[in-house]
Amino acid sequence: MTEIRLVSDAENPIFGRKEMKFEIKSDIVPSHEEVKKLLSEKFSIKPELVRTNKIQGKFGNKIFEVTADVYSSKKEFDRVVRKTKQEKEKEKKEAEDKRKAEDEAKKAAASGNSEAKK
């Protein structure tokens, strides 16, 4: 099981965020998503307001240093954080998949209505 310990916590009112440093004890390197989940469970933070900057470990050590920013609102998060190329592509793909699913549902509904009339 992973343990988490807060090392430092600094308020940054210019960007509307808290800049936090943690130590996470884990057998394997935690992913950014796992870190967001841990922080949201331990500190009652919404995961969409957390931006992990760095997860760093040393060879042979099971303690990882994590730096993360926790924003006060989604508006501040969107104002400050620039999306990476991978995040933009992921959002674009999700939007396309959603649109395709809606189109297929409309076609299925239309063919179901035409069959019902027969």
C-alpha positions in Angstrom: 0.0 0.0 0.0 1.2 3.5 -0.7 1.8 6.1 2.0 1.8 9.8 1.4 3.4 12.6 3.5 3.1 16.3 2.9 6.6 17.9 2.9 5.7 21.5 2.1 2.7 23.6 1.1 3.0 27.2 -0.3 0.1 29.4 -1.3 0.5 31.2 -4.7 -2.3 33.8 -4.9 -1.1 35.2 -8.3 -2.0 31.9 -10.0 -4.7 30.9 -7.6 -3.0 27.6 -6.5 -1.2 25.8 -3.7 2.2 24.5 -4.6 2.7 21.2 -2.7 5.6 18.8 -2.3 4.9 15.2 -1.1 6.8 12.0 -0.4 5.1 8.9 -1.5 6.2 5.5 -0.3 5.4 2.9 -3.0 7.0 -0.3 -4.5 6.7 1.1 -8.0 6.7 4.6 -9.5 3.2 6.0 -9.2 1.7 7.4 -12.4 0.3 11.0 -12.6 -3.2 9.6 -12.4 -2.5 7.5 -9.3 -1.0 10.6 -7.6 -4.1 12.7 -8.4 -6.3 9.9 -7.0 -4.1 9.7 -3.8 -4.2 13.4 -3.3 -7.9 13.6 -3.8 -8.6 10.8 -1.3 -6.2 12.1 1.4 -6.8 15.8 1.1 -10.4 16.0 -0.2 -9.3 17.7 -3.5 -11.0 17.3 -6.8 -8.6 15.4 -9.1 -9.4 17.7 -12.1 -7.9 20.7 -10.1 -4.5 18.9 -9.6 -1.6 19.2 -11.9 1.4 17.0 -11.1 4.7 18.5 -12.2 7.3 15.9 -11.3 7.5 12.4 -9.8 11.1 11.7 -8.9 12.7 8.7 -7.3 16.2 7.5 -6.6 17.6 4.1 -7.6 16.9 1.4 -5.1 14.7 3.7 -3.0 10.9 3.2 -2.5 10.3 6.9 -1.6 9.3 9.2 -4.5 9.3 13.0 -4.4 6.2 14.5 -6.0 5.6 18.2 -6.8 2.0 19.2 -7.6 -0.1 22.3 -8.0 -3.6 22.4 -6.6 -5.8 25.1 -8.1 -8.7 26.9 -6.4 -11.1 26.4 -9.2 -11.5 25.0 -12.7 -11.5 28.5 -14.1 -8.1 29.2 -12.6 -6.8 25.8 -13.8 -7.9 26.6 -17.4 -6.5 30.1 -17.2 -3.0 29.0 -16.0 -2.3 25.5 -17.3 -1.4 25.0 -21.0 -2.5 21.7 -22.4 0.1 19.4 -23.8 0.0 18.0 -27.3 -1.1 14.6 -26.0 -3.9 16.1 -23.9 -5.2 18.1 -26.9 -5.1 15.0 -29.1 -6.9 12.9 -26.5 -9.7 15.5 -26.2 -10.0 15.7 -30.0 -10.3 11.9 -30.2 -12.9 11.8 -27.4 -15.0 14.4 -29.2 -14.8 12.5 -32.5 -15.8 9.2 -30.8 -18.7 10.9 -29.0 -19.9 12.5 -32.3 -19.6 9.1 -34.1 -21.6 7.4 -31.3 -24.3 10.0 -31.6 -24.5 9.7 -35.4 -24.8 5.9 -35.1 -27.5 6.3 -32.5 -29.5 8.6 -34.8 -29.1 6.2 -37.7 -30.2 3.3 -35.5 -33.2 5.3 -34.3 -34.1 6.3 -37.8 -33.9 2.7 -39.2 -35.9 1.5 -36.2 -38.6 4.0 -36.9 -38.8 3.1 -40.6 -39.0 -0.6 -39.7 -41.8 0.1 -37.2 -43.8 1.8 -40.0 -43.7 -1.3 -42.2 
